Amino acid sequence: MRKIWAGLILLAVIFSLILVAVLAQDGPDYYGSGRDRIAVIRIEGAIIGGSGGSLFEGGMTWSETVAAQIKSAAEDPTVDAVIFRINSPGGTVAAGQEIANAIDNLRASGKITVASMGDTGASAAYWIASRCDSIVASPTTVTGSIGVIINTTNFAGLYEMLGIENEVIKSGQLKDMGSPNRPLTGTERELFQEMVDDMFSQFVDAVQEGRNLSRDEVLSIADGRVFTGRQAYTLGLVDRLGFFEEAVEEATEMAGLSNPEVFEMAGPTGVFRQLFGGMSLNLVPPGGWMMIMPSFSQR
């Protein structure tokens, strides 16, 4: 009985510490004292679709969550500019495009937008940055990686070695396209390539328009390679070399502000939301059925 009570007390202490940590970080972080205001929205880690943002979901950016923050900034008459603090190697195509579209709408509302790159701002993260009015990167930021990739895995040889037989009942010949249980057929490979080419074309369109470059200029560097911030600057992929403070200066100058208050947009609200984010009951475990599907990402 004592062990049970000791365990319950320990759990209560741990939960209390987590609760204190959540409450301590609840709400935006402010500095500056002027009447003008610059909001900061973070894009960190892998960029994926959906909503989230709990204490246990570090290392990723949820497109719906960020899009909601952007919408809030667009509708807030006290916000004059938004800085997107980016430290991400990329993510899924649709998630990056969703955030980029939200930035387009933000700019249409009259707000100034500046991308501030940290260690990394590549692939889908660069797609997002390219939609901003200005991009600030450090000289050693890793950026670029304009391209799309589909990964598939073939376990057929392993299954044969282990004596595992796989049977598939499907409604059409292509319903299990990309299954790890067999090699790709020539037709499937062609279809996947067509999908990659279409997504890639949309990526190039976004960069071409956002960076005011010709299509040939974008295509000449859109082979998936990455660049340092300094290289990207010479290629016209970023506008200024610097760090977060330089991004604040850029937003201040572009928006014509004076001694602005810089604050971080609040994420999920409420203690439960902070603790558990968008957690819901799901009959399929994470990575369950989707494990048979190929992954679509930007690199």
Rosetta blueprint (number, residue, H / E / L):
1 M L
2 R H
3 K H
4 I H
5 W H
6 A H
7 G H
8 L H
9 I H
10 L H
11 L H
12 A H
13 V H
14 I H
15 F H
16 S H
17 L H
18 I H
19 L H
20 V H
21 A H
22 V H
23 L H
24 A H
25 Q H
26 D L
27 G L
28 P L
29 D L
30 Y E
31 Y E
32 G L
33 S L
34 G L
35 R L
36 D L
37 R E
38 I E
39 A E
40 V E
41 I E
42 R E
43 I E
44 E E
45 G L
46 A E
47 I E
48 I E
49 G L
50 G L
51 S L
52 G L
53 G L
54 S L
55 L L
56 F L
57 E L
58 G L
59 G L
60 M E
61 T E
62 W E
63 S H
64 E H
65 T H
66 V H
67 A H
68 A H
69 Q H
70 I H
71 K H
72 S H
73 A H
74 A H
75 E H
76 D L
77 P L
78 T L
79 V L
80 D L
81 A E
82 V E
83 I E
84 F E
85 R E
86 I E
87 N E
88 S E
89 P L
90 G L
91 G E
92 T L
93 V H
94 A H
95 A H
96 G H
97 Q H
98 E H
99 I H
100 A H
101 N H
102 A H
103 I H
104 D H
105 N H
106 L H
107 R H
108 A H
109 S L
110 G L
111 K L
112 I E
113 T E
114 V E
115 A E
116 S E
117 M E
118 G E
119 D E
120 T E
121 G E
122 A E
123 S L
124 A H
125 A H
126 Y H
127 W H
128 I H
129 A H
130 S H
131 R L
132 C L
133 D L
134 S E
135 I E
136 V E
137 A E
138 S L
139 P L
140 T L
141 T L
142 V E
143 T E
144 G E
145 S L
146 I L
147 G L
148 V E
149 I E
150 I E
151 N E
152 T L
153 T L
154 N L
155 F L
156 A H
157 G H
158 L H
159 Y H
160 E H
161 M H
162 L H
163 G L
164 I L
165 E L
166 N L
167 E L
168 V L
169 I L
170 K L
171 S L
172 G L
173 Q L
174 L L
175 K L
176 D L
177 M L
178 G L
179 S L
180 P L
181 N L
182 R L
183 P L
184 L L
185 T L
186 G H
187 T H
188 E H
189 R H
190 E H
191 L H
192 F H
193 Q H
194 E H
195 M H
196 V H
197 D H
198 D H
199 M H
200 F H
201 S H
202 Q H
203 F H
204 V H
205 D H
206 A H
207 V H
208 Q H
209 E H
210 G H
211 R H
212 N L
213 L L
214 S L
215 R H
216 D H
217 E H
218 V H
219 L H
220 S L
221 I L
222 A L
223 D L
224 G L
225 R L
226 V E
227 F E
228 T E
229 G H
230 R H
231 Q H
232 A H
233 Y H
234 T H
235 L H
236 G L
237 L L
238 V L
239 D L
240 R E
241 L E
242 G L
243 F L
244 F H
245 E H
246 E H
247 A H
248 V H
249 E H
250 E H
251 A H
252 T H
253 E H
254 M H
255 A H
256 G L
257 L L
258 S L
259 N L
260 P L
261 E E
262 V E
263 F E
264 E E
265 M L
266 A L
267 G L
268 P L
269 T L
270 G L
271 V H
272 F H
273 R H
274 Q H
275 L H
276 F H
277 G L
278 G L
279 M L
280 S L
281 L L
282 N L
283 L L
284 V L
285 P L
286 P L
287 G L
288 G L
289 W H
290 M H
291 M H
292 I H
293 M L
294 P L
295 S E
296 F E
297 S E
298 Q E
299 R L
